[in-house]
Amino acid sequence: MRASSSDPSRLDVVAFAKAAGHLSGTTDLAGLTRLTENTLSPSDGFPAAIDWSLEGLCTERAGREPEVRLHLVARCTLWLQCQRCLQPLAQPLQVDGLFRFVAGDEEAARLDDESEHEDVLPLPRALKLDDLIEDELILALPIIPRHDTCPQPLVFVGDAIADDTPAAIEPAPHPFAALARLKTGESPR
C-alpha cells in the first residue's frame, strides 16, 4: 500500500509538501496512550481531543534536492496532578513546530545540531501524523506540573497529609517544647 499525500495515518511527506498540502482535524486523546498514561480523567469544559493543523512546504533549489518541511500546530488541555497540592490541574499544551525532512539519520542528526529554528528528521516512507503530534505534545509537558496558586495547599500532620482544611488542624507541638518548660520549671504536660 502506497502512502497517500493526504492520509494522516500514512502521509507521503514529499508529495504533501510539493503540493503545498493542508490538513486539519481533531484527534481523540484516548488513542494516544503514551501522552495520557500519567493524566487524570478529563473534566467538564475541556474536550478530550487535540485540535491540529498541518501545512506542507517545499523549497526548490537549483541543482539540488528540494527542501521538504511540515509546519504542525496542535493544541489540547490535559488534566495533570499538581505536584504542590496534589489536586487536578488543567494544563493547556500547544505545539507550533517546523520540521525539515532529509534523507538518512546521519544527515538529520548533523543538520538538527546546526538548526535553531526547526527540527530536522529523517524522511520516513510514510509518516504517521498521530505519532508526530503525540511526540511533540509529550515534549511540551511541564517537568513539574503545578498551579500558579494552589486552590488548597497541602497540610502535613506528622508524616501524613491531612484531609481537613488548614484552619481545622492544630499545629503539632514542637518536639523540644516539653524540655524548654522543664528548664524553666514549668510542668511538662
Backbone as CSV, one residue per row, in Angstrom:
resi,resn,N_x,N_y,N_z,CA_x,CA_y,CA_z,C_x,C_y,C_z
1,MET,0.842,-1.185,0.000,0.000,0.000,0.000,0.886,1.247,0.000
2,ARG,0.646,2.126,-0.889,1.422,3.354,-1.020,0.857,4.432,-0.094
3,ALA,1.769,5.211,0.501,1.350,6.293,1.387,0.641,7.376,0.571
4,SER,-0.397,7.920,1.131,-1.154,8.983,0.475,-0.611,10.331,0.915
5,SER,-0.716,11.313,0.026,-0.238,12.640,0.399,-1.252,13.377,1.275
6,SER,-2.439,12.781,1.498,-3.429,13.462,2.342,-4.006,12.567,3.433
7,ASP,-3.425,11.386,3.638,-3.886,10.472,4.679,-3.009,10.665,5.913
8,PRO,-3.555,11.213,7.025,-2.719,11.476,8.199,-2.158,10.220,8.865
9,SER,-2.704,9.040,8.552,-2.156,7.826,9.150,-1.002,7.258,8.325
10,ARG,-0.873,7.668,7.059,0.221,7.231,6.182,0.551,8.370,5.217
11,LEU,1.118,9.435,5.747,1.352,10.644,4.967,2.622,10.529,4.132
12,ASP,2.504,10.759,2.844,3.650,10.859,1.951,4.158,12.301,2.084
13,VAL,5.198,12.475,2.874,5.681,13.805,3.246,6.110,14.608,2.024
14,VAL,6.867,13.993,1.120,7.378,14.724,-0.051,6.229,15.178,-0.942
15,ALA,5.311,14.285,-1.260,4.176,14.651,-2.123,3.306,15.711,-1.462
16,PHE,3.096,15.588,-0.141,2.286,16.555,0.597,2.935,17.933,0.563
17,ALA,4.263,17.978,0.789,4.983,19.254,0.790,5.017,19.873,-0.603
18,LYS,5.277,19.056,-1.634,5.336,19.585,-3.002,3.980,20.125,-3.453
19,ALA,2.896,19.543,-2.940,1.549,20.010,-3.293,1.103,21.164,-2.407
20,ALA,1.988,21.614,-1.493,1.634,22.651,-0.511,0.329,22.272,0.185
21,GLY,0.276,21.007,0.597,-0.930,20.468,1.214,-1.263,21.103,2.544
22,HIS,-2.529,20.983,2.881,-3.008,21.481,4.170,-4.032,20.484,4.707
23,LEU,-3.825,20.058,5.939,-4.766,19.179,6.629,-5.050,19.771,7.999
24,SER,-6.234,19.527,8.500,-6.548,19.896,9.875,-7.568,18.903,10.387
25,GLY,-7.629,18.773,11.694,-8.574,17.824,12.259,-8.510,17.790,13.763
26,THR,-9.180,16.789,14.298,-9.238,16.564,15.735,-8.881,15.107,15.982
27,THR,-8.015,14.875,16.955,-7.615,13.526,17.324,-8.034,13.267,18.758
28,ASP,-8.660,12.129,18.986,-9.110,11.743,20.322,-7.896,11.415,21.193
29,LEU,-7.843,11.989,22.392,-6.731,11.734,23.305,-6.647,10.282,23.737
30,ALA,-7.765,9.582,23.767,-7.781,8.195,24.236,-6.864,7.303,23.404
31,GLY,-6.653,7.629,22.144,-5.796,6.820,21.291,-4.308,7.086,21.464
32,LEU,-3.945,8.092,22.233,-2.540,8.464,22.421,-2.092,8.067,23.819
33,THR,-1.845,6.778,24.010,-1.601,6.231,25.354,-0.307,6.725,25.984
34,ARG,0.733,6.981,25.190,1.975,7.488,25.788,1.776,8.870,26.390
35,LEU,0.957,9.689,25.734,0.680,11.046,26.211,-0.218,11.027,27.441
36,THR,-1.192,10.139,27.463,-2.214,10.170,28.508,-1.955,9.210,29.669
37,GLU,-0.850,8.462,29.662,-0.641,7.456,30.699,-0.534,8.047,32.111
38,ASN,-0.119,9.270,32.257,0.002,9.886,33.586,-0.958,11.056,33.774
39,THR,-2.061,11.041,33.049,-3.020,12.126,33.179,-4.231,11.662,33.976
40,LEU,-5.004,12.635,34.439,-6.243,12.355,35.137,-7.374,12.322,34.116
41,SER,-8.539,11.887,34.528,-9.686,11.837,33.619,-10.074,13.246,33.203
42,PRO,-10.545,13.403,31.969,-10.988,14.731,31.526,-12.153,15.225,32.365
43,SER,-12.234,16.518,32.495,-13.297,17.130,33.279,-14.215,17.917,32.353
44,ASP,-15.377,18.260,32.868,-16.314,19.055,32.079,-15.651,20.352,31.640
45,GLY,-15.968,20.762,30.453,-15.451,22.017,29.940,-14.217,21.858,29.078
46,PHE,-13.519,20.746,29.156,-12.332,20.529,28.337,-12.539,19.287,27.492
47,PRO,-12.542,19.430,26.192,-12.706,18.250,25.343,-11.489,17.338,25.455
48,ALA,-11.718,16.057,25.344,-10.634,15.081,25.411,-10.086,14.851,24.007
49,ALA,-9.673,15.925,23.363,-9.209,15.840,21.981,-8.119,16.867,21.721
50,ILE,-7.390,16.624,20.645,-6.345,17.533,20.188,-6.806,18.143,18.873
51,ASP,-6.786,19.451,18.792,-7.039,20.145,17.527,-5.687,20.389,16.875
52,TRP,-5.577,20.061,15.612,-4.295,20.203,14.925,-4.479,20.674,13.492
53,SER,-3.411,21.240,12.959,-3.365,21.582,11.533,-1.940,21.325,11.047
54,LEU,-1.845,20.955,9.789,-0.561,20.611,9.188,-0.477,21.266,7.815
55,GLU,0.678,21.860,7.546,0.898,22.514,6.263,2.193,21.988,5.664
56,GLY,2.172,21.657,4.380,3.366,21.192,3.678,4.059,22.341,2.977
57,LEU,5.373,22.370,3.063,6.176,23.430,2.446,7.318,22.786,1.672
58,CYS,7.582,23.276,0.496,8.677,22.742,-0.318,9.415,23.908,-0.960
59,THR,10.726,23.934,-0.766,11.563,24.971,-1.358,12.441,24.316,-2.409
60,GLU,12.228,24.682,-3.658,13.039,24.156,-4.759,14.397,24.840,-4.734
61,ARG,15.446,24.046,-5.005,16.803,24.587,-5.055,17.466,24.110,-6.340
62,ALA,18.063,25.014,-7.078,18.682,24.689,-8.370,19.791,23.650,-8.198
63,GLY,19.659,22.530,-8.932,20.696,21.504,-8.919,20.751,20.664,-7.651
64,ARG,19.809,20.833,-6.769,19.830,20.079,-5.505,18.428,19.572,-5.202
65,GLU,18.355,18.659,-4.269,17.061,18.145,-3.838,16.252,19.278,-3.186
66,PRO,14.950,19.285,-3.369,14.140,20.322,-2.709,14.145,20.137,-1.190
67,GLU,13.989,21.239,-0.464,13.870,21.171,0.993,12.405,20.954,1.333
68,VAL,12.156,19.878,2.064,10.793,19.463,2.392,10.545,19.741,3.873
69,ARG,9.445,20.461,4.148,9.120,20.818,5.532,7.634,20.607,5.804
70,LEU,7.345,20.369,7.069,5.973,20.352,7.557,5.866,21.354,8.700
71,HIS,4.790,22.100,8.715,4.507,23.015,9.819,3.306,22.453,10.564
72,LEU,3.514,22.101,11.831,2.481,21.487,12.667,2.081,22.428,13.789
73,VAL,0.784,22.616,13.953,0.231,23.339,15.096,-0.765,22.393,15.752
74,ALA,-0.602,22.173,17.056,-1.519,21.290,17.794,-1.758,21.878,19.165
75,ARG,-3.004,21.726,19.644,-3.322,22.219,21.000,-4.354,21.329,21.656
76,CYS,-4.206,21.216,22.971,-5.154,20.449,23.770,-5.004,20.875,25.225
77,THR,-5.877,20.345,26.070,-5.766,20.539,27.512,-5.755,19.167,28.156
78,LEU,-4.751,18.931,28.992,-4.647,17.669,29.726,-4.877,17.942,31.202
79,TRP,-5.425,16.957,31.892,-5.580,17.043,33.337,-4.421,16.304,33.975
80,LEU,-3.597,17.054,34.697,-2.438,16.505,35.394,-2.643,16.682,36.889
81,GLN,-1.763,16.106,37.675,-1.835,16.277,39.120,-0.778,17.298,39.527
82,CYS,-1.236,18.361,40.182,-0.324,19.391,40.675,0.629,18.750,41.676
83,GLN,1.914,18.982,41.510,2.900,18.382,42.398,3.089,19.176,43.686
84,ARG,2.387,20.295,43.802,2.455,21.086,45.025,1.300,20.739,45.952
85,CYS,0.070,20.658,45.421,-1.108,20.434,46.268,-1.795,19.097,45.990
86,LEU,-1.352,18.364,44.960,-1.893,17.063,44.565,-3.339,17.126,44.065
87,GLN,-3.816,18.314,43.714,-5.155,18.491,43.161,-5.070,18.461,41.633
88,PRO,-6.210,18.223,40.945,-6.204,18.247,39.481,-5.818,19.625,38.947
89,LEU,-5.112,19.609,37.832,-4.621,20.825,37.195,-4.917,20.732,35.701
90,ALA,-5.671,21.684,35.179,-5.932,21.750,33.737,-4.712,22.394,33.082
91,GLN,-3.970,21.598,32.314,-2.727,22.064,31.700,-2.911,22.234,30.193
92,PRO,-3.017,23.479,29.715,-3.091,23.668,28.262,-1.720,23.400,27.640
93,LEU,-1.716,22.722,26.511,-0.487,22.449,25.771,-0.654,22.966,24.350
94,GLN,0.411,23.526,23.814,0.384,23.980,22.423,1.733,23.701,21.788
95,VAL,1.686,23.203,20.580,2.877,22.936,19.795,2.765,23.741,18.511
96,ASP,3.838,24.418,18.149,3.913,25.122,16.881,5.310,24.842,16.352
97,GLY,5.424,23.771,15.558,6.748,23.318,15.155,6.935,23.234,13.661
98,LEU,8.160,23.506,13.253,8.557,23.388,11.858,9.538,22.223,11.772
99,PHE,9.259,21.282,10.860,10.056,20.068,10.722,10.580,19.971,9.292
100,ARG,11.887,19.815,9.193,12.524,19.609,7.891,12.869,18.136,7.779
101,PHE,12.618,17.558,6.626,12.874,16.141,6.407,14.007,15.986,5.390
102,VAL,14.987,15.136,5.752,16.140,14.880,4.895,16.361,13.371,4.807
103,ALA,17.136,12.960,3.798,17.435,11.540,3.613,18.504,11.100,4.617
104,GLY,18.198,10.115,5.434,19.193,9.496,6.307,19.259,10.066,7.712
105,ASP,19.535,9.158,8.640,19.648,9.524,10.056,20.854,10.410,10.340
106,GLU,21.994,10.111,9.683,23.216,10.888,9.933,23.046,12.336,9.479
107,GLU,22.471,12.493,8.305,22.238,13.846,7.779,21.267,14.611,8.675
108,ALA,20.231,13.919,9.137,19.250,14.554,10.026,19.908,14.983,11.334
109,ALA,20.738,14.122,11.907,21.407,14.460,13.173,22.355,15.646,12.991
110,ARG,23.109,15.637,11.891,24.069,16.722,11.645,23.347,18.062,11.468
111,LEU,22.311,18.071,10.632,21.590,19.322,10.377,20.777,19.776,11.582
112,ASP,20.276,18.826,12.368,19.494,19.191,13.553,20.369,19.911,14.580
113,ASP,21.632,19.471,14.699,22.560,20.144,15.621,22.835,21.576,15.194
114,GLU,22.817,21.827,13.891,23.115,23.159,13.361,21.901,24.084,13.341
115,SER,20.698,23.519,13.375,19.474,24.305,13.203,18.903,24.770,14.536
116,GLU,18.528,26.036,14.588,17.910,26.590,15.791,16.410,26.790,15.636
117,HIS,15.915,26.859,14.404,14.525,27.245,14.171,13.624,26.115,13.712
118,GLU,14.205,24.940,13.486,13.395,23.819,13.028,14.030,22.520,13.497
119,ASP,13.196,21.504,13.607,13.688,20.163,13.907,13.950,19.466,12.584
120,VAL,15.057,18.765,12.499,15.401,18.038,11.283,15.248,16.553,11.567
121,LEU,14.429,15.885,10.740,14.106,14.479,10.935,14.437,13.689,9.672
122,PRO,14.749,12.396,9.845,14.936,11.564,8.655,13.598,11.361,7.946
123,LEU,13.637,11.362,6.640,12.420,11.218,5.838,11.897,9.786,5.934
124,PRO,10.675,9.616,6.447,10.115,8.252,6.516,9.422,7.897,5.206
125,ARG,9.196,6.593,5.002,8.414,6.168,3.828,7.010,6.736,3.929
126,ALA,6.435,6.614,5.113,5.098,7.156,5.364,5.079,7.641,6.807
127,LEU,4.644,8.860,7.013,4.608,9.464,8.343,3.244,9.224,8.976
128,LYS,3.266,8.723,10.210,2.028,8.621,10.982,1.909,9.931,11.762
129,LEU,1.009,10.779,11.331,0.876,12.106,11.909,0.543,12.046,13.397
130,ASP,-0.294,11.104,13.820,-0.624,10.982,15.245,0.630,10.763,16.095
131,ASP,1.592,9.998,15.580,2.838,9.767,16.325,3.636,11.063,16.470
132,LEU,3.706,11.851,15.400,4.422,13.128,15.463,3.734,14.078,16.446
133,ILE,2.410,14.161,16.390,1.658,15.021,17.312,1.882,14.578,18.747
134,GLU,1.781,13.271,18.998,1.966,12.752,20.355,3.376,13.041,20.864
135,ASP,4.394,12.797,20.042,5.777,13.069,20.444,5.968,14.533,20.825
136,GLU,5.446,15.434,20.018,5.636,16.863,20.268,4.880,17.328,21.519
137,LEU,3.690,16.792,21.767,2.948,17.165,22.976,3.612,16.597,24.226
138,ILE,4.190,15.417,24.134,4.942,14.864,25.272,6.110,15.788,25.609
139,LEU,6.802,16.271,24.583,7.917,17.199,24.823,7.451,18.528,25.407
140,ALA,6.191,18.896,25.168,5.650,20.164,25.674,5.128,20.053,27.108
141,LEU,5.037,18.822,27.643,4.549,18.660,29.020,5.491,19.345,29.999
142,PRO,4.936,19.959,31.046,5.815,20.556,32.060,6.548,19.463,32.833
143,ILE,7.776,19.744,33.230,8.542,18.772,34.011,7.878,18.558,35.364
144,ILE,7.467,19.654,35.997,6.781,19.588,37.288,5.478,20.360,37.151
145,PRO,4.359,19.656,36.904,3.092,20.380,36.774,2.654,20.951,38.117
146,ARG,2.264,22.231,38.114,1.778,22.841,39.361,0.965,24.082,39.039
147,HIS,0.019,24.356,39.924,-0.791,25.569,39.813,0.091,26.789,40.073
148,ASP,-0.286,27.924,39.497,0.384,29.169,39.870,0.073,29.481,41.330
149,THR,-1.196,29.323,41.689,-1.649,29.449,43.074,-2.544,28.256,43.345
150,CYS,-2.152,27.409,44.258,-2.919,26.194,44.546,-4.252,26.544,45.205
151,PRO,-5.341,25.835,44.806,-6.648,26.121,45.392,-6.710,25.785,46.878
152,GLN,-5.981,24.765,47.297,-5.938,24.392,48.707,-4.597,23.719,48.960
153,PRO,-3.708,24.399,49.659,-2.392,23.805,49.889,-2.479,22.574,50.784
154,LEU,-1.503,21.689,50.628,-1.434,20.501,51.477,-1.031,20.905,52.891
155,VAL,-1.582,20.202,53.855,-1.205,20.409,55.252,-0.710,19.078,55.784
156,PHE,0.475,19.080,56.346,1.051,17.858,56.894,0.884,17.853,58.405
157,VAL,0.488,16.706,58.949,0.427,16.482,60.385,1.273,15.250,60.635
158,GLY,2.408,15.445,61.264,3.321,14.323,61.435,3.835,13.906,60.065
159,ASP,3.685,12.621,59.756,4.134,12.093,58.465,2.993,11.919,57.479
160,ALA,1.782,12.338,57.844,0.625,12.126,56.979,0.111,13.449,56.423
161,ILE,-0.623,13.342,55.337,-1.279,14.500,54.752,-2.666,14.580,55.357
162,ALA,-3.022,15.744,55.859,-4.321,15.924,56.498,-5.412,16.074,55.449
163,ASP,-6.602,15.513,55.762,-7.743,15.653,54.869,-8.586,16.866,55.213
164,ASP,-8.370,17.458,56.382,-9.159,18.604,56.833,-8.609,19.894,56.258
165,THR,-9.377,20.949,56.409,-8.911,22.257,55.970,-7.842,22.750,56.932
166,PRO,-6.956,23.618,56.486,-5.870,24.090,57.349,-6.356,24.716,58.649
167,ALA,-7.491,25.407,58.646,-7.965,26.058,59.863,-8.401,25.042,60.917
168,ALA,-8.799,23.851,60.518,-9.310,22.866,61.458,-8.213,22.002,62.066
169,ILE,-6.971,22.182,61.645,-5.886,21.341,62.133,-5.025,22.127,63.110
170,GLU,-4.803,21.531,64.273,-3.930,22.169,65.256,-2.483,21.843,64.899
171,PRO,-1.610,22.816,65.005,-0.222,22.531,64.688,0.364,21.538,65.690
172,ALA,1.247,20.704,65.222,1.903,19.731,66.102,2.838,20.484,67.040
173,PRO,2.925,20.061,68.295,3.815,20.751,69.232,5.273,20.543,68.828
174,HIS,6.065,21.532,69.133,7.490,21.443,68.850,8.078,20.337,69.714
175,PRO,8.934,19.471,69.196,9.425,18.328,69.978,10.244,18.716,71.212
176,PHE,10.828,19.889,71.227,11.643,20.288,72.379,10.909,21.238,73.321
177,ALA,9.616,21.483,73.049,8.850,22.398,73.898,8.754,21.875,75.324
178,ALA,8.587,20.567,75.506,8.489,19.990,76.860,9.805,20.174,77.609
179,LEU,10.926,20.018,76.938,12.226,20.221,77.591,12.412,21.683,77.992
180,ALA,11.974,22.589,77.155,12.091,24.012,77.469,11.270,24.349,78.703
181,ARG,10.066,23.759,78.822,9.238,24.014,80.005,9.889,23.434,81.259
182,LEU,10.528,22.272,81.174,11.232,21.681,82.326,12.369,22.598,82.767
183,LYS,13.061,23.161,81.829,14.208,24.010,82.134,13.768,25.268,82.880
184,THR,12.588,25.780,82.554,12.106,26.980,83.213,11.288,26.658,84.455
185,GLY,11.139,25.374,84.777,10.431,24.973,85.990,8.958,24.716,85.797
186,GLU,8.454,24.784,84.581,7.029,24.508,84.321,6.802,22.998,84.263
187,SER,5.543,22.648,84.353,5.149,21.251,84.228,5.233,20.845,82.750
188,PRO,5.756,19.629,82.392,5.941,19.227,81.008,4.639,18.903,80.278
189,ARG,3.514,18.781,80.926,2.201,18.468,80.355,2.176,17.124,79.716
